[in-house]
Amino acid sequence: MKRSLFLAITTIALVAAPRVSNAQLGALKPFQLGIAGGASQPMSDLKTSNNMGYNGTVAMAINLPFIPVGLRVDGAYNQFGQKTGGPKLHVISATGNIVWKLPNVGVAPYLIGGAGLYMQSAEITGAPAVSDNHLGWNAGAGINLPLAVFKAFVEARYNSYSVNGTNVQFVPVTVGIMF
């Protein structure tokens, strides 16, 4: 008797429970590719020798079902303008990130952070470029905007790595789309 009552209540709860459609979830796809671009703001020591620059990013997202955590691999290119006498800096990065989707209504906020390889090249006018590689990390936040065919996003991430005891820090603010 108790077993059949339990089965009946469970069945009714499953049938009567509200269903969440793919449209409400933002059409969660297991894999997504994306592109983004925007401005890069130098911070701390980097700000003394470089002006604001630009950023271009390609991304591959791995969305895990049933949990608000996903993975994202990003390849980014940042270039910073040269102040008087300072080097022009190019930074290429390859990072692995964890994306934590926050509860939402309409737009979907998220937190992102990870680590990776930062490959920098510094050019001073009249001198050969100097290149080296460093491990670093990034952390930030963004907002997903679900659209009909793809998902648009806006995000800002703090990036940091060390070069001979000097911290290189910058914040790219990007706008992009995920397919």
N, C-alpha and C positions, 0 to 999 in steps of 0.2 A: 504494500500500500504506500509506504513512504517513498519507495523507489519510483513508482509510477507518478506520484504527485510531484516529485523532484523533476522527472523527465518532462512532465506537462508544463511546469513553470519555466523550465529552461527553454523548451520549444517556443512557448509564447513570448518569452523575453527576446529570443533571437529573431523571431518573425516581426515582432512589434518594434524592435530597436531601430532607430533612424539609420538610414543608409547614407554613407558619404560617397558622393559620386566623384569621378575623376576630375570633373570641372572644379569641384570644391577643393580638391587636393592640389590644384594647379597642374593636372595631368602629369603626375609623377612618372617619370621615365627612368629606367634603371641606369642608363648612360646618357650624358648630354655633352655636347661640344659647344664652346662659346668663344666669343671675341669681345675685347673691351679696349677702351682707350680713354685717356684723360690727361690731367695735369699732375706733375710730381713736385711736391714741396720739399726742399731740403730742410733738414732740422739740425740743431746743435752745431757741431764743428763744421759740417758740410755747408751750412748756411753762410759761413764767413767767406768761402771761396767760390761758391756757385749760386746762380740764380735759379728760379723756378724752371722746371723743364717739362717734359712730356713723357707719357707712358703708353705702351701697347702691350696687350696681354692676350694669350690664347689659353684656354682652359678645357679640361676634361673632368666632368663631375660623375661620381658614382653615388647614386641615391640608394640608400638601404631601405627596404620596405619595413613598415610597422614601427620604426623608431625615428626620432627627430635628428639623427646624426647621419652625416654623409661624408664622403671623401672627395677631395678635389686636388688635381695636379695642375699647376700653373707654370707657364713659361712667360716671362715678362722682359721687356726692354725698357729701360729708363735712360733718358739723356737729360743732363742738367746744363744750363747755360753757364758761360764763363764770365766771372766778374773780372775786373781789371787785374791782370797778372795771375789769375787763378787758372787751374786746369779745367778743360771741358771733360766732364765725367760721363762715361757710358757704363751702365750696370745691366748685365743680363742675369736673370735669376731663374732657377728651376726649383720649385718648392712643392712639397707635399703638405696638404692642409686637411684639418678636420673642420667640418661645417656643422654647426648646431643650429637647427631651425627653431626659432622661438614661437610660442603660441601666437596665432594671428587671427585677424578678421579683415578680409580684403587683401591688403598688401602683406607680404610675409617677411618679417625681419629675421636676421640670422647673425650669428657670431662666427668668425673664421680665424684660424690660427694654425701655424705650422712652422716647419724648418726646411732649409734647403741650401743649395749652393749659389753663391753670389759671385759672378765673374765681372770684375771691374777693369776698365781701361781708362787711363787718364792721359789726355793730350794737352800739352802746353805748346802754344804757337812757337814754331821753330825748333822743336825738339821731338825725338821719336816717342811714340806712345808706349806707356808702361802698363802691362797687364798682369793681374794676379787673381787667384781664386780664394774665397773665404766661405766658411760656414756661417749661417746667420738664421734669424727667425723673423716671423711676422705675426701680427695680431690685428684684428679689426672687426668691423661690423658692416652690414649691408642690408638692403631691402630688395626683395624680389617683387616684380610687378608682373603678374600673370597676364599675358595677352593671348590672342586667338591661336596663332601658329607657334610662337616662341615665347620665352620668358625674358623680360628685360630686367636688369639689375643696376643698382648704384651702390658702390662700396668705397670705403676708405680703409687703408691698412698701414699700420706703422711697421716699417722694415728696419732691421738693425743688424750690422755685422761689424767686426773689429779689424782694423788694419794697423799693425804695429802699435797697439795700445790706444789707438784713436778710434772712437766709435763713428761709423758712417750710418746716419739715420735719415730716413726720408719717408714721406707719406704720399703715395699716389691716390688720387681720388678718381675713380674710373666709372664709366657708364658702358654697359655692354648688353649683349644678348646671348642666351643659351638656346640651342636647338635641340 
